Amino acid sequence: MQSGWEPLTKTLFISCCNDVWVQNGFPSMPGHAFRIGGTTELLLQGVNPDIIAVQGQWTSRTFLDYWRRVESILPLFISSSFNINHLQNIDASMTAFIHHHSVPQT
């Protein structure tokens, strides 16, 4: 890195993150991991999948693959304070999206 101010590019940001992670014993991560994590977080917060597709500039429904993998992620973060109504609303939103866009079930 140069001294002084410079624009924070994606490449520089990922490089800095990986420097910190590797120095602390964690594996380096590709930039795509942020996209996957962001998509998963938005879906878990109940953001409409159509909004996520537009905001993430997804040209396909590939981001739904990340949602399908959320079953393996959720147990790591669920606590006794989760709101079942919120989870049911997320499930209903995803189901409506899948039906509306004729997404094939896998």
Backbone torsions as a table, in degrees:
resi	resn	phi	psi	omega
1	MET	NA	147.1	177.3
2	GLN	-84.5	160.0	174.4
3	SER	-84.8	155.6	-178.8
4	GLY	92.1	-171.7	-177.4
5	TRP	-83.0	143.2	172.3
6	GLU	-155.1	154.4	179.9
7	PRO	-62.3	142.8	177.1
8	LEU	-86.4	98.6	179.4
9	THR	-85.6	164.4	177.1
10	LYS	-58.1	-44.9	-178.8
11	THR	-60.2	-45.1	179.6
12	LEU	-65.9	-43.0	179.7
13	PHE	-59.8	-49.7	-179.6
14	ILE	-62.8	-40.0	178.7
15	SER	-61.3	-45.2	179.0
16	CYS	-63.8	-44.0	178.2
17	CYS	-59.6	-47.2	-178.7
18	ASN	-64.3	-36.2	176.0
19	ASP	-58.4	-46.1	-179.4
20	VAL	-65.6	-46.9	-177.0
21	TRP	-62.9	-47.8	-177.6
22	VAL	-64.2	-41.0	178.5
23	GLN	-62.6	-22.7	-179.0
24	ASN	-105.5	17.0	173.7
25	GLY	85.2	9.8	178.6
26	PHE	-100.3	156.2	178.3
27	PRO	-74.0	155.8	174.4
28	SER	-72.6	156.0	-176.2
29	MET	-127.7	144.1	174.8
30	PRO	-75.7	158.5	178.5
31	GLY	-59.6	-28.1	-179.1
32	HIS	-62.8	-23.5	179.1
33	ALA	-61.3	-33.0	177.3
34	PHE	-67.3	-38.5	179.1
35	ARG	-64.8	-44.1	178.4
36	ILE	-63.5	-47.7	-179.4
37	GLY	-63.4	-40.5	178.8
38	GLY	-64.5	-41.9	178.3
39	THR	-62.4	-47.2	-179.9
40	THR	-61.4	-44.2	-179.7
41	GLU	-62.0	-44.9	179.6
42	LEU	-62.8	-42.8	177.8
43	LEU	-62.1	-42.2	179.4
44	LEU	-66.9	-27.2	178.0
45	GLN	-81.5	-4.1	176.5
46	GLY	89.0	13.4	177.6
47	VAL	-66.6	135.1	-179.3
48	ASN	-56.5	130.5	-179.0
49	PRO	-57.3	-30.6	177.0
50	ASP	-63.3	-38.7	178.5
51	ILE	-65.2	-43.2	179.5
52	ILE	-61.6	-42.0	-179.8
53	ALA	-61.6	-43.6	-179.7
54	VAL	-69.6	-48.9	-176.9
55	GLN	-62.4	-38.1	-178.8
56	GLY	-86.2	2.6	-178.9
57	GLN	53.7	39.0	177.0
58	TRP	-75.0	125.9	178.2
59	THR	-93.8	-3.2	175.8
60	SER	-138.6	-178.4	178.6
61	ARG	-97.0	24.7	-178.8
62	THR	-58.5	-31.4	-177.8
63	PHE	-60.2	-20.6	177.7
64	LEU	-66.8	-22.1	174.9
65	ASP	-60.0	-35.9	179.6
66	TYR	-67.8	-38.7	177.9
67	TRP	-64.1	-40.5	-179.2
68	ARG	-64.4	-25.3	179.2
69	ARG	-86.0	-4.7	-174.7
70	VAL	-64.2	-23.4	179.6
71	GLU	-60.2	-28.6	178.2
72	SER	-85.1	-16.4	-179.1
73	ILE	-91.2	-40.8	-174.5
74	LEU	-52.8	-46.2	-177.4
75	PRO	-57.7	-24.3	179.8
76	LEU	-70.7	-22.9	-171.6
77	PHE	-119.4	-9.1	-177.0
78	ILE	-70.7	135.6	176.0
79	SER	-125.3	176.4	-178.1
80	SER	-68.6	-9.5	-176.8
81	SER	-97.4	11.4	-178.6
82	PHE	-67.8	154.9	-177.9
83	ASN	-105.0	108.9	-176.6
84	ILE	-61.4	-34.6	178.5
85	ASN	-63.4	-40.0	178.6
86	HIS	-63.3	-44.5	178.9
87	LEU	-63.9	-38.1	177.8
88	GLN	-66.4	-37.4	177.0
89	ASN	-64.9	-40.2	177.4
90	ILE	-62.8	-45.6	180.0
91	ASP	-61.1	-43.3	179.2
92	ALA	-64.3	-39.8	178.5
93	SER	-63.0	-44.5	179.6
94	MET	-66.1	-41.5	179.2
95	THR	-62.7	-44.0	178.2
96	ALA	-62.3	-41.6	178.8
97	PHE	-61.4	-46.7	-179.0
98	ILE	-60.5	-43.8	179.3
99	HIS	-68.7	-42.8	-177.8
100	HIS	-62.0	-37.7	-176.6
101	HIS	-100.8	8.7	179.4
102	SER	50.5	46.4	178.8
103	VAL	-76.0	125.6	-179.6
104	PRO	-67.3	141.8	177.2
105	GLN	-78.5	141.7	178.2
106	THR	-112.4	NA	NA
